[in-house]
Amino acid sequence: MKRTRFSDEQIIGILKEHEAGLSAVELCRKDGVSDTTFYKRCSRYGGMEVAEAKRLKALEDGNGR
């Protein structure tokens, strides 16, 4: 499985910046990700807090076993 450069906490921080008013294009350019990656992350992590993301990750790891 491919490993990401950003942790779940960092991804949620980036999405919070988007909610605060920065455009998606600016964030993609600043963080070095494509538009597609950004919007996939929005659909997966949108509206989550860090604790919820950690819980989701734990559940996915448990289901994978």
Buried (B, 14 or more C-beta within 10 A) or exposed (E): EEEEEBEBEEBBEBBEBBEEEEEEEEBBEEBEBEEEBBEEBBEEBEEBEBEEBEEBEEEEEEEEE
